[in-house]
Amino acid sequence: MTSKNNFKANPVQLLVIGDFGRKATFDFCNHFVENERKIIEDSLDGNDFYDEYRRSLVTVYSWLAEIKKEQINKYRKASIPLDEKVLIGFPGGMPMADAIDWFSYLVLKFLDNLDIQTNVIALPCNTLSPALLEVKNKMGNSGYLNRLKLKFNMEFMDDQWLAKLKNRNIEFIPVAEAVIRYLNKEESANILALGTGGISKVYKEAIQKSNAGFNLIEPDKDLQNLVFKTITASIKNSAYEVTEYTDILTKKISQIRSQLNDSLIVLEACTDLNLGIGESTLSIYARYLAEYVYKIE
């Protein structure tokens, strides 16, 4: 890639559906722009970098107060503080399906901002990888789109707008699929994903879809409960608890690694985990998307 090609490149719209959690959203954005800059600098043959070389048009929606309005109101009416049951992917937490309409609405709202041909939809949350794929599937369902139009009063979605929508390039790239595609360059065969409930299923499906030669190691009940505690402590910003649980996790993972003759990739597959005991899926996701955006012709 040369700087001349950068000037010729058509812009790409990137939507980041955020707030799962908010800090992780903007950590992801920071990782993305850093990787984007490196890609551009590598193409400049020693010439100075300017932001004007960037081809990405980045939009971030942090709409958690609206997406979880019903759940939050239950706590407000009962005059009780929030707990882990307000989270998606935790036992007794908000069902993932309840967020699908909101995600679809945000995608359509985003697509109405600018008539850009190529669009990439990102959601920096491992747990919600299946939700993003569900939104992708629903974008081709006219009945669903009409229902959504009425629910959210989206008057811009007339027949002409919907017809143009079919001709736009819209790529939905969930975290799990991006991570597996990126890691598929490596030789290690075993993966252990640390995250919320059901995260092993999410990565198992991503491995199968990518035809990657990985063997997924599923955490036992004790290890999964420990991961839940660590995520909760991280959300609460309880440094003492995070350190305590991280030490225990490190020992347990060391035992698993030993049993596998050191052939193990550990994924911190939750944006609230930043423990340094495994690969950061947030960093990998940002790196993958930056590379993806600059490969588009």
N, C-alpha and C positions, 0 to 999 in steps of 0.2 A: 504494500500500500504506500502511495506517495502523497505528499501534501496536495499535489494537483488533483489526485483522485478525491481527497477530502473535500475540496471545493465543489466537485461535481456531484458528490453524494447527496441523494435526496434525504430530507429529514425523516426521522423515525420518532413517532410519539410513544413515550413510555408512561404507562399508568402504574403507580404504586398504590395499591390498596393497603392502607396502613392501620396502625393502632393495635397490632397483635404481637408485642406491645408497642407503645409509641416510641420509646427509646430505641428499640430494635429497628423500627421503621427508618429512623434517621441515621442509625448506624449503618444500615443497609445502603442508604443513599450516599453516605460518605464513602463507603467501600466502592460503590458503583462509579462515582465521579473520579475517584483516585485511579481505578482500573481503566476508566475511559481515557483519562489523561495519559496514562502510560502507553496505551495503544496508539494514541495520536502522536505522542513524542517519538515513539519508535518509527513512525512513518515520515518524520520531518527532516531526515538527513542532517541533523545538527542545527537546523533552524529553530528560532525561538517559538515557544508554545504560546498560543492565545486561546482563550475560551471560545473565540469565534470559530475555531476549527471544529468544535463539538457539533455533531449532527443530531443528538438526542434532544427531544423536547419533553421535559420531565414534569409530570403532574403527580402530586401526592394528595390523596384523600384520607384524612384522619377523622372519621365520622363515628367513632365508637359510641358517643353519647346518643346518637340516633339509632345505630344498628342494634344496640342493647337497651333501648329505651324501656321496653316492657319489663325486662329483667330488673333493671335499676329501679323502676318505679315500685316493684314489689318490695324491695328493701326499704325504699323511702316511706311507703305507706305503713310498713311494719315498724318503722323507726329503729331499724337494726343496721349495723355496719355491714359492708360488703364482705364476702368470704370467697373461697375458691369455687363455690358453686355458681358464681357469675361467669366463670371461665368456660370456654369451649374445650372439650377434650378431657375435662376432669369428671370424676364420678359425681353424678347428680347435677352436672353443669349444663349450660345452654346447649341444646341440640344444634349440630352443625347445619341441619336443614333450615333452621329458623333464620340463618344469615344469607341464604342463597338469593332471595329476592333483592335484598339490599345490595349485595355484590353486583348482581345483574343491573340494577338501577344505576350504580356508580359507573359501571362500564359504559352503559348507553349515554349517560350524562357526559362522560369524558369524550366519547366519540362524536358528540354534537358540538364540542368546543371548536375544533378545527377540522377541515376536510382534508386530512392527511391520509395518503393511501396506505402506508404501512404503520401498524400499531402493535405494540407489545404490552401485554397485561401481566403484571407481577403482583404477587401477594406473599410478602416475606414472613410466612408462617408454615412450618412443616405440617402441623396438624390439619391445616385448611387446604392442603394440596388437593384432596378429592373435591372440595367445594369449588375450587377454581375450574377443575375439569367439568364439574356439573354445570357451571355457568356457561362454559364453552359449548356444551351439548345443547343447552337451552336457547342459545343465540339463533339457532336454525329452526326454532319452533314458533311458527306464526301465532298459534293460539296463546302460547305463553307470553309472547311479546305484547299481544293485544291486552291481555289481562294486566300485565305490568304497566302498560301505558295508562290504563284507567286507575290502577292502584296509586301510582305516583304522579298522576296528572301531567304526563309528558306529551304535551300537545305537539311538540316538534316531530313526533314519530308518525308522520303521515305516510301515505303509500309511496310517494316519491322518495322520501328519506329512507324508508325500509328497503326499497329497490336498490338504492345506492349502497346501502349497508352490505348487501350480498356481494358486491364487487370490491369491497375493501379487504385488504390483507390484515387479519387480526390474529395474532399469535398469543395463545394463553400458555404461559410457561410456569408450572408449579415448582416449588422448591425441590421436592423429592425427585422428580424427573430430571431436573437440571443437575442436581448433585450426582445422581447415578451416571448420567451421560458424561459428566466431567471426570468422575473417578474411574470410569471404564477404561481410561488410558493407563491405569495402574494395574499391577499384576496380583496384588493381594486378593485372596478369594473370599475372606470372611468379613462381614460387616455387622457391627452392633450399634443400633440406633437408640440413643437415649432421649426420650421425650415423653409426651403425654400418652394417655391410654390409646391404644390402637395405632401407635406410630410404626410398630413393626409391620402391621398389615399394609400401611401406606407405602413403606419402602419395599415390601415384598412385591406389591403390584407394580411399582416403578421399575424394579429389577426385571420382572417378567415382561413388561412392555418394551423395555430397552434391549431385551435379549442379552443382558449383561451376565457375565459368568461369576456372579457373586453368590456366596452362601450366607443367608441372613441368620444371625444368632439372636434368638429372641430372649429378652431378659426374663428371669423367673419372677415369681410374685414378690419376693423380698427385695430384689433389685429394682423392680418397677415402683414399689412403694417408696423406696429410698429416693428414686428420681423425682417422684411426686413431691416429696418433702423438700428436696433441693430446689425445685422450681418455685414452690410456694415461698421458701425462704428468700430466694432471689427476687421475687416480685415484691416482697415486704422489705427488701433491702436490708435484711438481717445478716450482716457480715459474719457474725460469730457462727450462726447456724450454717451458712453457706460453707464456711471453712470446715466446720465439723463434718458435714455430710460429704463434702468433696474428698476429705481424707478417707472416709469409709468407702466411697465410690472407687477411689484410686486403688485401694487394696483389693476390692472385689474384681475390678477390671484386670488387675495384674494377674489374679488367679486364672481368669478366663483366657487371657493372652498366653499364659504359660501352658495351658492345656492345648492351645492351638499352635504351639511352637512359634509364637510371636507373629503369626500370620493373621493380623486383625487390624481393621480400620474402625476406630470408634468415632461415631458421629454425635456431636452435640446437636441433636435434632429438635431443638426448641430454642426459639429466639431469646428466651429468658435464661438460657444457660450460657455462661461465658466463663467456664471453669479452667480451661487450659488442659483438660484431660483427653481431648479428642479434637477432631477436625471441626472447625466452625462452619456449619452449613450456611450461615448467613454470609460469611466471606466468600464461600464457594459459589453461592447463588449470585452474588453481585459480580464476581469475576466472570462467571458463565454468561450472564446477561450482557455485560459490557462487550465481551467477545462476539456474542450473537448479533448484537445491534450493528457492529462494524463489519460483519460478514455479509449483511444484507446488501444486495446490489440495488 
